[in-house]
Amino acid sequence: MRPYTICHMLSSIDGRIDGAVLRRVIPGGLYESTGARLRGDAWVCGRTTMELHFAEKRRFRSRSRSRAGSRSVHVARRSASYAVSIDTLGKLRWSSGDLDGDHLICVVSQRAPGDYLTYLRDRGISYVVTGRTSVDLASAVRLLARHFGIRRLLLEGGGNINGGFLQAHLVDEVSLLLAPGIDGRREAPTVFDGVNPSLTNAVRLTLMSVKKQKNGTLWIRYKVI
Ligand SMILES: NC(=O)c1ccc[n+]([C@@H]2O[C@H](COP(=O)([O-])OP(=O)(O)OC[C@H]3O[C@@H](n4cnc5c(N)ncnc54)[C@H](OP(=O)(O)O)[C@@H]3O)[C@@H](O)[C@H]2O)c1
């Protein structure tokens, strides 16, 4: 049993997702208000996005030689809504166990330092350890459903974590806000990045709905086949 997962993203018409560039062409708050209509009980982001927008600027510094070890789950508390961070090596520091009222769950691999788990427990932050060298996303989402009751998960970027979920067949739906703007920079992150180059067939989607939003933005929802 895993949560129904909707990848909710804002992009330019060329698929690029750098929010700082898109700010000029999208009405403030539209990403959040459309996301709220998807009624997730949790949202998840990759380590880079969490570090840019939510975690503390200074990274965690370990003093232990031990590693997080085999799979474990710590439920600091249950909540009506959760924020989930996917952070392979336990790099991120947090000022509290809540992000905008959502209880924080850190998902790390067995390579995270042992004292990182103590650090999280001391701050009232929940965690999941899964995957030997990298986070096992399929196992992570199953553990999130089983231990925290998460049924509807919003996957909110960036491109690499979205690519990881897509490749692991964990995306059920895509909710794309297509902003009337062009980025065009080769190096800018895109909606789905880092998928294994051996996968040479596009993932097929079925259109669910298209809604015109303020300012010429389109809200497009697709089901992943
Ligand atoms: N427009 C939007 O809707 C939107 C939404 C969110 C973010 N963004 C933008 O997206 C950009 C960041 O995107 P990004 O692709 O560079 O980073 P990202 O997807 O936020 O994070 C990628 C990192 O997550 C960690 N990770 C752990 N397990 C993974 C797995 N199985 N697959 C992939 N990654 C895994 C890796 O770091 P470790 O190895 O250190 O764990 C990886 O480098 C920023 O510019 C941000 O502002 C835009």
The ligand as an SDF file (V2000), in Angstrom:
LIG
                    3D

 48 52  0  0  0  0  0  0  0  0999 V2000
    8.5590   25.4610  -10.0620 N   0  0  0  0  0  0  0  0  0  0  0  0
    8.3080   24.5340   -9.1480 C   0  0  0  0  0  0  0  0  0  0  0  0
    7.1500   24.0760   -9.0250 O   0  0  0  0  0  0  0  0  0  0  0  0
    9.4200   24.0540   -8.2640 C   0  0  0  0  0  0  0  0  0  0  0  0
    9.1430   23.2080   -7.1750 C   0  0  0  0  0  0  0  0  0  0  0  0
   10.2210   22.7370   -6.4120 C   0  0  0  0  0  0  0  0  0  0  0  0
   11.5370   23.0950   -6.7330 C   0  0  0  0  0  0  0  0  0  0  0  0
   11.7610   23.9340   -7.7700 N   0  0  0  0  0  0  0  0  0  0  0  0
   13.1350   24.3060   -8.1600 C   0  0  0  0  0  0  0  0  0  0  0  0
   13.8560   23.0970   -8.4880 O   0  0  0  0  0  0  0  0  0  0  0  0
   15.2630   23.3470   -8.3140 C   0  0  0  0  0  0  0  0  0  0  0  0
   15.8890   22.1820   -7.5700 C   0  0  0  0  0  0  0  0  0  0  0  0
   15.6870   20.9920   -8.3020 O   0  0  0  0  0  0  0  0  0  0  0  0
   16.7970   19.8520   -8.3590 P   0  0  0  0  0  0  0  0  0  0  0  0
   16.3440   18.8650   -9.3500 O   0  0  0  0  0  0  0  0  0  0  0  0
   18.1300   20.4820   -8.5370 O   0  0  0  0  0  0  0  0  0  0  0  0
   16.8030   19.2420   -6.8890 O   0  0  0  0  0  0  0  0  0  0  0  0
   15.7420   18.4080   -6.0200 P   0  0  0  0  0  0  0  0  0  0  0  0
   14.9650   17.5010   -6.8830 O   0  0  0  0  0  0  0  0  0  0  0  0
   15.0230   19.3670   -5.1210 O   0  0  0  0  0  0  0  0  0  0  0  0
   16.7060   17.5720   -5.0800 O   0  0  0  0  0  0  0  0  0  0  0  0
   17.5400   16.5960   -5.6680 C   0  0  0  0  0  0  0  0  0  0  0  0
   18.3280   15.9470   -4.5730 C   0  0  0  0  0  0  0  0  0  0  0  0
   17.4720   15.1210   -3.7780 O   0  0  0  0  0  0  0  0  0  0  0  0
   18.2320   14.0670   -3.2520 C   0  0  0  0  0  0  0  0  0  0  0  0
   17.6750   12.7560   -3.5670 N   0  0  0  0  0  0  0  0  0  0  0  0
   17.5490   11.7550   -2.6520 C   0  0  0  0  0  0  0  0  0  0  0  0
   17.0860   10.6530   -3.2160 N   0  0  0  0  0  0  0  0  0  0  0  0
   16.8920   10.9330   -4.5250 C   0  0  0  0  0  0  0  0  0  0  0  0
   16.4300   10.1520   -5.6230 C   0  0  0  0  0  0  0  0  0  0  0  0
   16.0720    8.8630   -5.4970 N   0  0  0  0  0  0  0  0  0  0  0  0
   16.3550   10.7400   -6.8380 N   0  0  0  0  0  0  0  0  0  0  0  0
   16.7030   12.0290   -6.9970 C   0  0  0  0  0  0  0  0  0  0  0  0
   17.1720   12.8130   -5.9780 N   0  0  0  0  0  0  0  0  0  0  0  0
   17.2730   12.2690   -4.7590 C   0  0  0  0  0  0  0  0  0  0  0  0
   19.6410   14.1740   -3.8890 C   0  0  0  0  0  0  0  0  0  0  0  0
   20.4860   14.8930   -2.9840 O   0  0  0  0  0  0  0  0  0  0  0  0
   21.3610   14.0830   -1.8790 P   0  0  0  0  0  0  0  0  0  0  0  0
   22.1270   13.0560   -2.6570 O   0  0  0  0  0  0  0  0  0  0  0  0
   22.1740   15.0700   -1.1700 O   0  0  0  0  0  0  0  0  0  0  0  0
   20.3250   13.4540   -0.9980 O   0  0  0  0  0  0  0  0  0  0  0  0
   19.3960   15.0320   -5.0950 C   0  0  0  0  0  0  0  0  0  0  0  0
   20.5340   15.7320   -5.5190 O   0  0  0  0  0  0  0  0  0  0  0  0
   15.3560   24.6740   -7.5730 C   0  0  0  0  0  0  0  0  0  0  0  0
   15.6770   25.6700   -8.5130 O   0  0  0  0  0  0  0  0  0  0  0  0
   13.9510   24.8960   -7.0220 C   0  0  0  0  0  0  0  0  0  0  0  0
   13.6510   26.2440   -6.8030 O   0  0  0  0  0  0  0  0  0  0  0  0
   10.7290   24.4060   -8.5520 C   0  0  0  0  0  0  0  0  0  0  0  0
  1  2  1  0
  2  3  2  0
  2  4  1  0
  4  5  1  0
  4 48  2  0
  5  6  2  0
  6  7  1  0
  7  8  2  0
  8  9  1  0
  8 48  1  0
  9 10  1  0
  9 46  1  0
 10 11  1  0
 11 12  1  0
 11 44  1  0
 12 13  1  0
 13 14  1  0
 14 15  2  0
 14 16  1  0
 14 17  1  0
 17 18  1  0
 18 19  2  0
 18 20  1  0
 18 21  1  0
 21 22  1  0
 22 23  1  0
 23 24  1  0
 23 42  1  0
 24 25  1  0
 25 26  1  0
 25 36  1  0
 26 27  1  0
 26 35  1  0
 27 28  2  0
 28 29  1  0
 29 30  1  0
 29 35  2  0
 30 31  1  0
 30 32  2  0
 32 33  1  0
 33 34  2  0
 34 35  1  0
 36 37  1  0
 36 42  1  0
 37 38  1  0
 38 39  2  0
 38 40  1  0
 38 41  1  0
 42 43  1  0
 44 45  1  0
 44 46  1  0
 46 47  1  0
M  CHG  2   8   1  16  -1
M  END
$$$$
